[in-house]
């Protein structure tokens, strides 16, 4: 019972800390809503908005989940909190798991806020079951948190963490099918796009919202995203270095 207890303790501390941070709340709620609003008002054709909204939803969840987790986890290191945890009997997997649970709560909140904002304010249509769409978005959020945790372990400061955005996130935005269908890209770009998690997040969300498919129909997308999440979580625990502040 030691592992779940320590993991939940770490998660609870992260949640309490982020709730008190106004900048975090703005990053989680306000900024994504502003971007979603800009997209909503700049697309005059309702049919185009219905097609674009699922991709925007998946991209924003992954982007802000990555950013929030990476910067917050790195802040824990710079303040020495992570170093003190590493010096305790808590395992590395417990530490990473605790941070994952803590950040995941905010990813879920962000998912709910974005989705219901798009369908209530901009009347975006969806044809799949609501709960299945939300479950898949939460899976994207889990992947974003795991990705942010892993790359924050590699970064030495917040500036380096921000540098990962044009290296890791921006290329995925161009290749995931948000701007142009993957099937119409050159073959070598299709190979690259099919290796990126954001592509599967966009395709799965579109299948659920636009085609009315269920979670069983998008087993491939779920499997790829889950594999990415588990792999990055394990790599984060392995590469977590003692004494890094």
MDAnalysis code that builds the backbone (N, CA, C; Angstrom):
import MDAnalysis as mda
import numpy as np

u = mda.Universe.empty(735, n_residues=245, atom_resindex=np.repeat(np.arange(245), 3), trajectory=True)
u.add_TopologyAttr("name", ["N", "CA", "C"] * 245)
u.add_TopologyAttr("resid", np.arange(1, 246))
u.add_TopologyAttr("resname", ["UNK", "UNK", "UNK", "UNK", "UNK", "UNK", "UNK", "UNK", "UNK", "UNK", "UNK", "UNK", "UNK", "UNK", "UNK", "UNK", "UNK", "UNK", "UNK", "UNK", "UNK", "UNK", "UNK", "UNK", "UNK", "UNK", "UNK", "UNK", "UNK", "UNK", "UNK", "UNK", "UNK", "UNK", "UNK", "UNK", "UNK", "UNK", "UNK", "UNK", "UNK", "UNK", "UNK", "UNK", "UNK", "UNK", "UNK", "UNK", "UNK", "UNK", "UNK", "UNK", "UNK", "UNK", "UNK", "UNK", "UNK", "UNK", "UNK", "UNK", "UNK", "UNK", "UNK", "UNK", "UNK", "UNK", "UNK", "UNK", "UNK", "UNK", "UNK", "UNK", "UNK", "UNK", "UNK", "UNK", "UNK", "UNK", "UNK", "UNK", "UNK", "UNK", "UNK", "UNK", "UNK", "UNK", "UNK", "UNK", "UNK", "UNK", "UNK", "UNK", "UNK", "UNK", "UNK", "UNK", "UNK", "UNK", "UNK", "UNK", "UNK", "UNK", "UNK", "UNK", "UNK", "UNK", "UNK", "UNK", "UNK", "UNK", "UNK", "UNK", "UNK", "UNK", "UNK", "UNK", "UNK", "UNK", "UNK", "UNK", "UNK", "UNK", "UNK", "UNK", "UNK", "UNK", "UNK", "UNK", "UNK", "UNK", "UNK", "UNK", "UNK", "UNK", "UNK", "UNK", "UNK", "UNK", "UNK", "UNK", "UNK", "UNK", "UNK", "UNK", "UNK", "UNK", "UNK", "UNK", "UNK", "UNK", "UNK", "UNK", "UNK", "UNK", "UNK", "UNK", "UNK", "UNK", "UNK", "UNK", "UNK", "UNK", "UNK", "UNK", "UNK", "UNK", "UNK", "UNK", "UNK", "UNK", "UNK", "UNK", "UNK", "UNK", "UNK", "UNK", "UNK", "UNK", "UNK", "UNK", "UNK", "UNK", "UNK", "UNK", "UNK", "UNK", "UNK", "UNK", "UNK", "UNK", "UNK", "UNK", "UNK", "UNK", "UNK", "UNK", "UNK", "UNK", "UNK", "UNK", "UNK", "UNK", "UNK", "UNK", "UNK", "UNK", "UNK", "UNK", "UNK", "UNK", "UNK", "UNK", "UNK", "UNK", "UNK", "UNK", "UNK", "UNK", "UNK", "UNK", "UNK", "UNK", "UNK", "UNK", "UNK", "UNK", "UNK", "UNK", "UNK", "UNK", "UNK", "UNK", "UNK", "UNK", "UNK", "UNK", "UNK", "UNK", "UNK", "UNK", "UNK", "UNK", "UNK", "UNK", "UNK"])
u.atoms.positions = np.array([
    [0.817, -1.217, 0.000],
    [0.000, 0.000, 0.000],
    [0.848, 1.263, 0.000],
    [2.162, 1.065, 0.101],
    [3.044, 2.227, 0.202],
    [3.039, 3.054, -1.074],
    [3.037, 2.370, -2.220],
    [3.123, 3.088, -3.494],
    [1.899, 3.961, -3.754],
    [0.657, 3.424, -3.636],
    [-0.503, 4.291, -3.873],
    [-0.579, 5.457, -2.912],
    [-0.200, 5.222, -1.637],
    [-0.283, 6.284, -0.632],
    [0.645, 7.440, -0.970],
    [1.888, 7.134, -1.307],
    [2.846, 8.184, -1.630],
    [2.478, 8.890, -2.928],
    [1.959, 8.122, -3.874],
    [1.552, 8.711, -5.146],
    [0.411, 9.701, -4.949],
    [-0.581, 9.312, -4.155],
    [-1.720, 10.192, -3.903],
    [-1.309, 11.421, -3.100],
    [-0.358, 11.254, -2.193],
    [0.124, 12.396, -1.412],
    [0.783, 13.431, -2.318],
    [1.618, 12.952, -3.230],
    [2.289, 13.859, -4.172],
    [1.262, 14.536, -5.078],
    [0.297, 13.760, -5.556],
    [-0.747, 14.315, -6.427],
    [-1.546, 15.394, -5.701],
    [-1.894, 15.134, -4.437],
    [-2.651, 16.121, -3.665],
    [-1.890, 17.412, -3.460],
    [-0.587, 17.303, -3.238],
    [0.217, 18.513, -3.059],
    [0.290, 19.325, -4.343],
    [0.433, 18.636, -5.478],
    [0.484, 19.320, -6.773],
    [-0.825, 20.051, -7.045],
    [-1.939, 19.386, -6.759],
    [-3.250, 19.994, -7.006],
    [-3.420, 21.248, -6.155],
    [-3.096, 21.162, -4.882],
    [-3.229, 22.322, -3.985],
    [-2.350, 23.478, -4.432],
    [-1.162, 23.152, -4.899],
    [-0.228, 24.193, -5.324],
    [-0.710, 24.897, -6.589],
    [-1.189, 24.138, -7.567],
    [-1.608, 24.734, -8.840],
    [-2.910, 25.514, -8.704],
    [-3.798, 25.052, -7.811],
    [-5.059, 25.753, -7.618],
    [-4.827, 27.161, -7.094],
    [-3.771, 27.344, -6.326],
    [-3.478, 28.657, -5.751],
    [-2.710, 29.564, -6.703],
    [-2.323, 29.032, -7.845],
    [-1.525, 29.799, -8.814],
    [-2.452, 30.387, -9.874],
    [-2.649, 31.701, -9.851],
    [-3.556, 32.359, -10.794],
    [-3.101, 32.176, -12.230],
    [-1.794, 32.187, -12.455],
    [-1.274, 32.021, -13.812],
    [-1.653, 30.653, -14.381],
    [-1.638, 29.650, -13.523],
    [-2.007, 28.308, -13.962],
    [-3.475, 28.243, -14.365],
    [-4.334, 28.862, -13.564],
    [-5.760, 28.863, -13.869],
    [-6.017, 29.573, -15.198],
    [-5.319, 30.668, -15.415],
    [-5.464, 31.402, -16.677],
    [-5.009, 30.541, -17.850],
    [-3.888, 29.843, -17.660],
    [-3.354, 28.992, -18.727],
    [-4.273, 27.823, -19.027],
    [-4.927, 27.298, -17.998],
    [-5.784, 26.131, -18.171],
    [-7.128, 26.496, -18.790],
    [-7.699, 27.615, -18.357],
    [-9.067, 27.945, -18.736],
    [-9.143, 29.111, -19.719],
    [-8.578, 30.237, -19.355],
    [-8.788, 31.466, -20.116],
    [-8.126, 31.418, -21.490],
    [-6.845, 31.084, -21.540],
    [-6.113, 31.115, -22.808],
    [-6.700, 30.145, -23.844],
    [-6.985, 28.878, -23.487],
    [-7.608, 27.999, -24.484],
    [-8.964, 28.510, -24.976],
    [-9.738, 29.124, -24.080],
    [-11.038, 29.649, -24.500],
    [-10.878, 30.823, -25.455],
    [-9.867, 31.647, -25.222],
    [-9.611, 32.771, -26.129],
    [-9.244, 32.250, -27.517],
    [-8.373, 31.254, -27.559],
    [-7.974, 30.691, -28.853],
    [-9.154, 30.017, -29.543],
    [-9.938, 29.260, -28.779],
    [-11.119, 28.615, -29.352],
    [-12.111, 29.649, -29.875],
    [-12.234, 30.767, -29.172],
    [-13.132, 31.834, -29.615],
    [-12.653, 32.451, -30.917],
    [-11.347, 32.672, -31.015],
    [-10.795, 33.224, -32.251],
    [-11.068, 32.306, -33.438],
    [-10.919, 31.010, -33.206],
    [-11.208, 30.042, -34.274],
    [-12.687, 30.076, -34.625],
    [-13.535, 30.107, -33.602],
    [-14.968, 30.078, -33.827],
    [-15.491, 31.266, -34.605],
    [-14.994, 32.459, -34.285],
    [-15.498, 33.663, -34.956],
    [-14.821, 33.901, -36.300],
    [-13.675, 33.266, -36.530],
    [-12.952, 33.506, -37.787],
    [-13.353, 32.525, -38.885],
    [-14.137, 31.516, -38.544],
    [-14.600, 30.548, -39.545],
    [-16.078, 30.801, -39.808],
    [-16.407, 31.466, -40.911],
    [-17.808, 31.839, -41.156],
    [-18.699, 30.675, -41.555],
    [-18.110, 29.667, -42.187],
    [-18.886, 28.536, -42.685],
    [-19.064, 27.514, -41.562],
    [-20.305, 27.235, -41.201],
    [-20.595, 26.306, -40.099],
    [-20.092, 24.906, -40.410],
    [-20.153, 24.477, -41.640],
    [-19.696, 23.138, -41.996],
    [-18.190, 23.009, -41.814],
    [-17.460, 24.064, -42.173],
    [-16.013, 24.040, -41.980],
    [-15.667, 24.034, -40.491],
    [-16.416, 24.792, -39.711],
    [-16.183, 24.818, -38.271],
    [-16.436, 23.451, -37.644],
    [-17.508, 22.786, -38.081],
    [-17.801, 21.449, -37.561],
    [-16.671, 20.478, -37.872],
    [-16.056, 20.639, -39.040],
    [-14.962, 19.746, -39.433],
    [-13.663, 20.106, -38.705],
    [-13.450, 21.391, -38.479],
    [-12.200, 21.856, -37.872],
    [-12.198, 21.712, -36.355],
    [-13.349, 21.879, -35.721],
    [-13.432, 21.911, -34.261],
    [-12.856, 20.673, -33.574],
    [-13.135, 19.444, -34.050],
    [-12.545, 18.279, -33.380],
    [-11.021, 18.307, -33.378],
    [-10.435, 18.725, -34.506],
    [-8.980, 18.796, -34.581],
    [-8.442, 19.885, -33.650],
    [-9.114, 21.039, -33.625],
    [-8.710, 22.121, -32.730],
    [-8.767, 21.660, -31.281],
    [-9.816, 20.940, -30.934],
    [-9.973, 20.441, -29.568],
    [-8.812, 19.536, -29.181],
    [-8.488, 18.572, -30.032],
    [-7.399, 17.642, -29.742],
    [-6.059, 18.356, -29.645],
    [-5.814, 19.283, -30.568],
    [-4.539, 20.003, -30.594],
    [-4.371, 20.876, -29.349],
    [-5.419, 21.600, -28.964],
    [-5.326, 22.479, -27.798],
    [-5.112, 21.685, -26.513],
    [-5.779, 20.557, -26.389],
    [-5.603, 19.733, -25.199],
    [-4.170, 19.235, -25.100],
    [-3.626, 18.770, -26.221],
    [-2.252, 18.266, -26.194],
    [-1.252, 19.396, -25.965],
    [-1.468, 20.525, -26.626],
    [-0.523, 21.634, -26.507],
    [-0.472, 22.191, -25.084],
    [-1.635, 22.538, -24.534],
    [-1.640, 23.161, -23.214],
    [-1.331, 22.148, -22.112],
    [-1.698, 20.884, -22.320],
    [-1.313, 19.862, -21.349],
    [0.195, 19.694, -21.297],
    [0.824, 19.702, -22.466],
    [2.282, 19.617, -22.555],
    [2.937, 20.818, -21.890],
    [2.450, 22.006, -22.188],
    [3.047, 23.228, -21.670],
    [2.900, 23.332, -20.150],
    [1.684, 23.117, -19.657],
    [1.434, 23.222, -18.222],
    [2.269, 22.220, -17.438],
    [2.259, 20.969, -17.884],
    [2.988, 19.927, -17.170],
    [4.487, 20.175, -17.209],
    [4.995, 20.496, -18.393],
    [6.436, 20.691, -18.522],
    [6.960, 21.816, -17.657],
    [6.329, 22.975, -17.716],
    [6.788, 24.131, -16.946],
    [6.611, 23.899, -15.451],
    [5.478, 23.321, -15.059],
    [5.215, 23.105, -13.631],
    [6.161, 22.064, -13.047],
    [6.409, 20.993, -13.781],
    [7.326, 19.953, -13.300],
    [8.743, 20.488, -13.191],
    [9.125, 21.302, -14.163],
    [10.458, 21.900, -14.134],
    [10.594, 22.870, -12.971],
    [9.516, 23.581, -12.658],
    [9.519, 24.492, -11.513],
    [9.732, 23.724, -10.207],
    [9.165, 22.542, -10.131],
    [9.369, 21.686, -8.956],
    [10.849, 21.341, -8.799],
    [11.511, 21.089, -9.894],
    [12.938, 20.778, -9.847],
    [13.756, 21.985, -9.434],
    [13.452, 23.142, -10.026],
    [14.242, 24.341, -9.742],
    [14.088, 24.811, -8.304],
    [12.929, 24.513, -7.694],
    [12.694, 24.918, -6.304],
    [13.226, 23.901, -5.303],
    [13.747, 22.790, -5.791],
    [14.312, 21.778, -4.912],
    [13.321, 20.778, -4.359],
    [12.034, 20.937, -4.704],
    [11.014, 20.014, -4.197],
    [11.251, 18.606, -4.713],
    [11.551, 18.484, -5.989],
    [11.778, 17.175, -6.579],
    [13.022, 16.512, -5.985],
    [14.053, 17.310, -5.719],
    [15.281, 16.774, -5.135],
    [15.009, 16.178, -3.753],
    [14.162, 16.839, -2.975],
    [13.830, 16.315, -1.647],
    [13.029, 15.028, -1.756],
    [12.149, 14.956, -2.743],
    [11.389, 13.724, -2.947],
    [12.308, 12.576, -3.367],
    [13.280, 12.892, -4.217],
    [14.209, 11.872, -4.676],
    [15.078, 11.339, -3.543],
    [15.312, 12.173, -2.524],
    [16.120, 11.754, -1.374],
    [15.314, 10.933, -0.366],
    [14.010, 10.877, -0.546],
    [13.131, 10.117, 0.343],
    [13.017, 8.679, -0.151],
    [12.372, 7.809, 0.638],
    [12.228, 6.406, 0.218],
    [11.252, 6.196, -0.941],
    [10.610, 7.243, -1.402],
    [9.627, 7.123, -2.490],
    [10.341, 6.753, -3.790],
    [9.777, 5.805, -4.531],
    [10.385, 5.375, -5.793],
    [10.178, 6.411, -6.875],
    [10.981, 6.313, -7.910],
    [10.864, 7.239, -9.030],
    [9.508, 7.099, -9.716],
    [9.036, 5.871, -9.846],
    [7.745, 5.656, -10.487],
    [6.615, 6.256, -9.657],
    [6.730, 6.195, -8.320],
    [5.749, 6.831, -7.448],
    [5.730, 8.342, -7.667],
    [6.916, 8.921, -7.786],
    [7.024, 10.370, -7.963],
    [6.392, 10.795, -9.281],
    [6.790, 10.132, -10.358],
    [6.245, 10.474, -11.671],
    [4.743, 10.212, -11.710],
    [4.308, 9.097, -11.110],
    [2.880, 8.792, -11.076],
    [2.081, 9.822, -10.297],
    [2.655, 10.323, -9.198],
    [1.983, 11.354, -8.412],
    [1.818, 12.645, -9.187],
    [2.883, 13.046, -9.865],
    [2.787, 14.251, -10.689],
    [1.787, 14.043, -11.831],
    [1.782, 12.842, -12.412],
    [0.851, 12.544, -13.498],
    [-0.596, 12.705, -13.031],
    [-0.922, 12.145, -11.879],
    [-2.293, 12.243, -11.368],
    [-2.666, 13.695, -11.068],
    [-1.722, 14.427, -10.481],
    [-2.005, 15.820, -10.146],
    [-2.271, 16.668, -11.375],
    [-1.405, 16.551, -12.375],
    [-1.573, 17.337, -13.594],
    [-2.764, 16.849, -14.409],
    [-3.072, 15.548, -14.297],
    [-4.162, 14.988, -15.079],
    [-5.504, 15.610, -14.708],
    [-5.690, 15.932, -13.455],
    [-6.940, 16.565, -13.030],
    [-7.184, 17.851, -13.805],
    [-6.139, 18.645, -13.969],
    [-6.279, 19.910, -14.688],
    [-6.469, 19.674, -16.184],
    [-5.870, 18.597, -16.705],
    [-6.092, 18.257, -18.105],
    [-7.553, 17.872, -18.347],
    [-8.133, 17.153, -17.397],
    [-9.542, 16.767, -17.513],
    [-10.443, 17.996, -17.451],
    [-10.150, 18.902, -16.515],
    [-10.935, 20.135, -16.403],
    [-10.858, 20.933, -17.702],
    [-9.665, 21.043, -18.228],
    [-9.491, 21.788, -19.471],
    [-10.262, 21.135, -20.619],
    [-10.259, 19.810, -20.673],
    [-10.991, 19.081, -21.698],
    [-12.485, 19.397, -21.632],
    [-13.027, 19.327, -20.426],
    [-14.455, 19.594, -20.239],
    [-14.813, 21.020, -20.639],
    [-14.010, 21.973, -20.189],
    [-14.283, 23.377, -20.465],
    [-14.259, 23.640, -21.971],
    [-13.230, 23.158, -22.659],
    [-13.104, 23.396, -24.094],
    [-14.236, 22.745, -24.879],
    [-14.523, 21.492, -24.559],
    [-15.540, 20.768, -25.330],
    [-16.908, 21.418, -25.181],
    [-17.330, 21.654, -23.952],
    [-18.668, 22.211, -23.742],
    [-18.757, 23.664, -24.208],
    [-17.639, 24.364, -24.219],
    [-17.629, 25.725, -24.754],
    [-17.885, 25.698, -26.259],
    [-17.228, 24.788, -26.959],
    [-17.382, 24.714, -28.411],
    [-18.796, 24.303, -28.811],
    [-19.368, 23.345, -28.098],
    [-20.690, 22.863, -28.512],
    [-21.824, 23.758, -28.021],
    [-21.584, 24.526, -26.955],
    [-22.661, 25.378, -26.434],
    [-22.627, 26.787, -27.014],
    [-21.431, 27.345, -27.173],
    [-21.308, 28.718, -27.667],
    [-21.315, 28.756, -29.189],
    [-20.557, 27.870, -29.828],
    [-20.444, 27.896, -31.289],
    [-21.288, 26.811, -31.962],
    [-22.044, 26.090, -31.147],
    [-23.000, 25.102, -31.674],
    [-22.340, 24.095, -32.604],
    [-21.163, 23.650, -32.225],
    [-20.476, 22.626, -33.005],
    [-21.239, 21.315, -32.888],
    [-21.511, 20.697, -34.016],
    [-22.264, 19.443, -34.026],
    [-21.347, 18.258, -33.746],
    [-21.887, 17.251, -33.083],
    [-21.166, 15.993, -32.890],
    [-22.185, 14.863, -32.967],
    [-21.732, 13.687, -33.424],
    [-22.650, 12.586, -33.696],
    [-22.367, 11.354, -32.845],
    [-21.228, 11.324, -32.184],
    [-20.911, 10.192, -31.326],
    [-21.470, 10.381, -29.927],
    [-21.318, 9.342, -29.095],
    [-21.763, 9.429, -27.709],
    [-20.876, 10.410, -26.944],
    [-21.522, 11.261, -26.166],
    [-20.789, 12.301, -25.444],
    [-19.724, 11.713, -24.531],
    [-20.076, 10.690, -23.780],
    [-19.122, 10.143, -22.811],
    [-17.915, 9.515, -23.500],
    [-18.124, 8.928, -24.676],
    [-17.001, 8.322, -25.395],
    [-16.060, 9.396, -25.944],
    [-16.631, 10.500, -26.410],
    [-15.794, 11.612, -26.880],
    [-14.941, 12.148, -25.745],
    [-15.545, 12.329, -24.575],
    [-14.819, 12.867, -23.429],
    [-13.747, 11.902, -22.938],
    [-14.049, 10.609, -22.940],
    [-13.049, 9.617, -22.527],
    [-11.828, 9.681, -23.437],
    [-12.061, 9.809, -24.728],
    [-10.938, 9.875, -25.666],
    [-10.138, 11.160, -25.476],
    [-10.818, 12.267, -25.185],
    [-10.100, 13.516, -24.944],
    [-9.248, 13.423, -23.677],
    [-9.757, 12.732, -22.679],
    [-8.974, 12.525, -21.457],
    [-7.725, 11.707, -21.773],
    [-7.849, 10.726, -22.657],
    [-6.682, 9.940, -23.061],
    [-5.647, 10.827, -23.739],
    [-6.098, 11.750, -24.578],
    [-5.164, 12.707, -25.185],
    [-4.491, 13.533, -24.100],
    [-5.271, 13.956, -23.093],
    [-4.709, 14.723, -21.988],
    [-3.667, 13.932, -21.215],
    [-3.909, 12.640, -21.017],
    [-2.923, 11.800, -20.328],
    [-1.623, 11.757, -21.130],
    [-1.750, 11.594, -22.440],
    [-0.561, 11.593, -23.291],
    [0.191, 12.907, -23.227],
    [-0.550, 14.018, -23.198],
    [0.083, 15.339, -23.114],
    [0.839, 15.498, -21.804],
    [0.247, 15.038, -20.710],
    [0.899, 15.133, -19.398],
    [2.166, 14.285, -19.366],
    [2.096, 13.072, -19.899],
    [3.273, 12.198, -19.928],
    [4.375, 12.789, -20.807],
    [3.975, 13.370, -21.933],
    [4.954, 13.993, -22.827],
    [5.612, 15.202, -22.161],
    [4.805, 16.047, -21.511],
    [5.360, 17.205, -20.825],
    [6.285, 16.819, -19.702],
    [5.944, 15.762, -18.966],
    [6.793, 15.287, -17.876],
    [8.133, 14.804, -18.403],
    [8.096, 14.019, -19.477],
    [9.333, 13.466, -20.020],
    [10.285, 14.563, -20.497],
    [9.776, 15.513, -21.273],
    [10.659, 16.541, -21.819],
    [11.100, 17.546, -20.750],
    [10.305, 17.705, -19.690],
    [10.742, 18.585, -18.604],
    [11.905, 17.957, -17.854],
    [11.971, 16.624, -17.825],
    [13.100, 15.944, -17.197],
    [14.380, 16.218, -17.979],
    [14.261, 16.337, -19.294],
    [15.424, 16.585, -20.142],
    [15.871, 18.042, -20.116],
    [14.950, 18.959, -19.814],
    [15.273, 20.396, -19.834],
    [15.982, 20.814, -18.541],
    [16.854, 21.810, -18.647],
    [17.571, 22.327, -17.488],
    [16.911, 23.577, -16.907],
    [16.119, 24.265, -17.708],
    [15.438, 25.464, -17.228],
    [14.173, 25.680, -18.060],
    [13.373, 26.679, -17.676],
    [12.091, 26.913, -18.356],
    [12.291, 27.345, -19.799],
    [13.379, 28.054, -20.071],
    [13.636, 28.483, -21.441],
    [13.843, 27.269, -22.348],
    [14.594, 26.286, -21.865],
    [14.789, 25.079, -22.663],
    [13.477, 24.327, -22.838],
    [12.631, 24.357, -21.812],
    [11.332, 23.691, -21.922],
    [10.484, 24.341, -23.007],
    [10.491, 25.661, -23.041],
    [9.726, 26.377, -24.066],
    [10.294, 26.081, -25.453],
    [11.610, 25.875, -25.532],
    [12.234, 25.574, -26.823],
    [11.737, 24.251, -27.408],
    [11.260, 23.367, -26.555],
    [10.743, 22.093, -27.047],
    [9.430, 22.271, -27.824],
    [8.733, 23.381, -27.595],
    [7.444, 23.589, -28.261],
    [7.605, 23.642, -29.784],
    [8.511, 24.502, -30.339],
    [8.677, 24.478, -31.799],
    [9.323, 23.202, -32.312],
    [9.992, 22.465, -31.440],
    [10.641, 21.221, -31.863],
    [9.683, 20.028, -31.840],
    [8.808, 19.989, -30.830],
    [7.978, 18.807, -30.614],
    [6.523, 19.035, -30.984],
    [5.951, 20.183, -30.618],
    [4.519, 20.404, -30.772],
    [4.161, 21.019, -32.122],
    [4.855, 22.082, -32.503],
    [4.503, 22.795, -33.738],
    [4.553, 21.897, -34.974],
    [5.605, 21.084, -35.173],
    [5.585, 20.196, -36.347],
    [4.376, 19.259, -36.363],
    [3.954, 18.807, -35.189],
    [2.789, 17.925, -35.134],
    [1.521, 18.657, -35.560],
    [1.436, 19.955, -35.240],
    [0.276, 20.737, -35.654],
    [0.152, 20.796, -37.178],
    [1.288, 20.894, -37.857],
    [1.266, 20.985, -39.322],
    [1.037, 19.624, -39.979],
    [1.406, 18.544, -39.284],
    [1.371, 17.224, -39.901],
    [0.204, 16.357, -39.448],
    [-0.575, 16.814, -38.459],
    [-1.611, 15.958, -37.873],
    [-2.912, 15.949, -38.668],
    [-3.023, 16.796, -39.677],
    [-4.258, 16.876, -40.434],
    [-5.126, 18.058, -40.050],
    [-4.643, 18.881, -39.155],
    [-5.388, 20.073, -38.751],
    [-5.536, 21.052, -39.906],
    [-4.465, 21.297, -40.623],
    [-4.466, 22.283, -41.704],
    [-4.740, 21.632, -43.049],
    [-4.174, 20.442, -43.268],
    [-4.292, 19.767, -44.551],
    [-4.423, 18.267, -44.303],
    [-5.300, 17.573, -45.014],
    [-5.467, 16.130, -44.785],
    [-4.152, 15.373, -44.943],
    [-3.897, 14.451, -44.042],
    [-2.664, 13.671, -44.088],
    [-2.572, 12.883, -45.391],
    [-3.704, 12.395, -45.871],
    [-3.720, 11.572, -47.088],
    [-3.294, 12.338, -48.329],
    [-3.327, 13.666, -48.268],
    [-2.945, 14.479, -49.421],
    [-1.532, 15.038, -49.302],
    [-0.816, 14.645, -48.272],
    [0.569, 15.071, -48.104],
    [1.494, 14.166, -48.912],
    [2.719, 14.630, -49.197],
    [3.703, 13.744, -49.831],
    [3.903, 12.476, -48.988],
    [4.267, 11.412, -49.638],
    [4.336, 10.113, -48.949],
    [5.286, 10.130, -47.754],
    [6.433, 10.799, -47.904],
    [7.395, 10.805, -46.796],
    [6.851, 11.572, -45.596],
    [5.987, 12.592, -45.842],
    [5.361, 13.300, -44.729],
    [4.251, 12.462, -44.100],
    [3.584, 11.648, -44.922],
    [2.575, 10.759, -44.369],
    [3.202, 9.754, -43.413],
    [4.372, 9.235, -43.776],
    [5.076, 8.315, -42.884],
    [5.391, 9.002, -41.561],
    [5.842, 10.236, -41.643],
    [6.178, 10.980, -40.431],
    [4.934, 11.289, -39.611],
    [3.871, 11.716, -40.290],
    [2.627, 12.048, -39.597],
    [2.067, 10.835, -38.861],
    [2.189, 9.666, -39.466],
    [1.651, 8.449, -38.863],
    [2.472, 7.942, -37.690],
    [3.569, 8.623, -37.400],
    [4.379, 8.266, -36.227],
    [4.164, 9.240, -35.076],
    [3.289, 10.235, -35.268],
    [3.099, 11.283, -34.270],
    [1.799, 11.089, -33.501],
    [1.810, 11.269, -32.193],
    [0.598, 11.056, -31.386],
    [-0.532, 12.028, -31.707],
    [-0.190, 13.266, -32.067],
    [-1.242, 14.237, -32.340],
    [-2.093, 13.814, -33.532],
    [-1.496, 13.141, -34.500],
    [-2.242, 12.663, -35.658],
    [-3.354, 11.718, -35.224],
    [-3.045, 10.819, -34.314],
    [-4.035, 9.844, -33.847],
    [-5.077, 10.504, -32.955],
    [-4.677, 11.542, -32.233],
    [-5.643, 12.287, -31.440],
    [-6.664, 12.989, -32.315],
    [-6.189, 13.608, -33.400],
    [-7.081, 14.312, -34.326],
    [-7.978, 13.323, -35.063],
    [-7.394, 12.241, -35.567],
    [-8.190, 11.264, -36.322],
    [-9.243, 10.606, -35.439],
    [-8.866, 10.275, -34.211],
    [-9.822, 9.648, -33.313],
    [-10.954, 10.578, -32.928],
    [-10.627, 11.844, -32.666],
    [-11.654, 12.814, -32.295],
    [-12.614, 13.059, -33.448],
    [-12.084, 13.163, -34.651],
    [-12.946, 13.354, -35.821],
    [-13.842, 12.134, -36.051],
    [-13.299, 10.953, -35.855],
    [-14.103, 9.747, -36.058],
    [-15.274, 9.705, -35.074],
    [-15.025, 10.110, -33.843],
    [-16.083, 10.090, -32.822],
    [-17.110, 11.193, -33.050],
    [-16.632, 12.407, -33.338],
    [-17.524, 13.550, -33.421],
    [-18.200, 13.697, -34.775],
    [-17.483, 13.393, -35.850],
    [-18.030, 13.629, -37.184],
    [-18.686, 12.393, -37.795],
    [-18.163, 11.215, -37.465],
    [-18.667, 9.995, -38.086],
    [-19.538, 9.179, -37.147],
    [-19.604, 9.578, -35.886],
    [-20.445, 8.856, -34.945],
    [-19.912, 7.493, -34.557],
    [-18.609, 7.258, -34.734],
    [-18.033, 5.977, -34.364],
    [-17.928, 5.874, -32.839],
    [-17.641, 4.650, -32.358],
    [-17.452, 4.474, -30.924],
    [-16.001, 4.126, -30.621],
    [-15.707, 3.938, -29.352],
    [-14.320, 3.701, -28.943],
    [-13.752, 2.414, -29.528],
    [-14.599, 1.418, -29.721],
    [-14.123, 0.164, -30.314],
    [-13.690, 0.361, -31.762],
    [-14.320, 1.299, -32.449],
    [-13.979, 1.559, -33.847],
    [-12.629, 2.255, -33.997],
    [-12.202, 2.930, -32.961],
    [-10.922, 3.664, -33.041],
    [-9.893, 3.002, -32.124],
    [-9.918, 1.690, -32.087],
    [-8.972, 0.952, -31.246],
    [-7.517, 1.242, -31.587],
    [-7.239, 1.449, -32.871],
    [-5.864, 1.747, -33.285],
    [-5.395, 3.059, -32.677],
    [-6.221, 4.095, -32.766],
    [-5.855, 5.402, -32.220],
    [-5.674, 5.325, -30.703],
    [-6.575, 4.613, -30.038],
    [-6.472, 4.461, -28.583],
    [-5.189, 3.711, -28.218],
    [-4.901, 2.652, -28.952],
    [-3.709, 1.861, -28.672],
    [-2.427, 2.657, -28.839],
    [-2.347, 3.445, -29.911],
    [-1.137, 4.242, -30.153],
    [-0.957, 5.299, -29.063],
    [-2.038, 6.009, -28.727],
    [-1.941, 7.040, -27.693],
    [-1.600, 6.437, -26.334],
    [-2.194, 5.283, -26.016],
    [-1.897, 4.621, -24.747],
    [-0.445, 4.157, -24.703],
    [0.057, 3.636, -25.827],
    [1.446, 3.186, -25.884],
    [2.406, 4.355, -25.698],
    [2.100, 5.475, -26.335],
    [2.919, 6.677, -26.145],
    [2.922, 7.099, -24.682],
    [1.746, 7.114, -24.059],
    [1.642, 7.562, -22.667],
    [2.435, 6.664, -21.729],
    [2.257, 5.360, -21.871],
    [2.967, 4.412, -21.005],
    [4.468, 4.479, -21.246],
    [4.862, 4.531, -22.516],
    [6.284, 4.601, -22.838],
    [6.947, 5.852, -22.281],
    [6.291, 7.000, -22.434],
    [6.858, 8.253, -21.931],
    [6.877, 8.279, -20.409],
    [5.871, 7.677, -19.777],
    [5.841, 7.612, -18.319],
    [7.011, 6.785, -17.798],
    [7.267, 5.652, -18.426],
    [8.388, 4.802, -18.015],
    [9.721, 5.498, -18.263],
    [9.855, 6.138, -19.428],
    [11.092, 6.863, -19.735],
    [11.321, 8.007, -18.758],
    [10.246, 8.677, -18.337],
    [10.368, 9.755, -17.364],
    [10.919, 9.234, -16.048],
    [10.409, 8.082, -15.613],
    [10.883, 7.496, -14.357],
    [12.338, 7.053, -14.473],
    [12.720, 6.522, -15.639],
    [14.088, 6.043, -15.826],
    [15.086, 7.200, -15.875],
    [14.722, 8.261, -16.592],
    [15.654, 9.373, -16.811],
    [15.627, 10.413, -15.702],
    [14.741, 10.249, -14.734],
    [14.682, 11.201, -13.622],
    [16.004, 11.113, -12.869],
    [16.692, 12.242, -12.766],
    [18.025, 12.246, -12.206],
    [18.026, 12.783, -10.781],
    [18.753, 12.114, -9.934],
    [18.912, 12.586, -8.564],
    [19.770, 13.846, -8.520],
    [19.357, 14.732, -7.651],
    [20.172, 15.923, -7.419],
    [20.025, 16.988, -8.444],
    [19.067, 16.860, -9.391],
    [18.856, 17.928, -10.373],
    [17.879, 18.916, -9.819],
    [18.266, 20.174, -9.674],
    [17.366, 21.182, -9.154],
    [17.104, 22.231, -10.149],
])
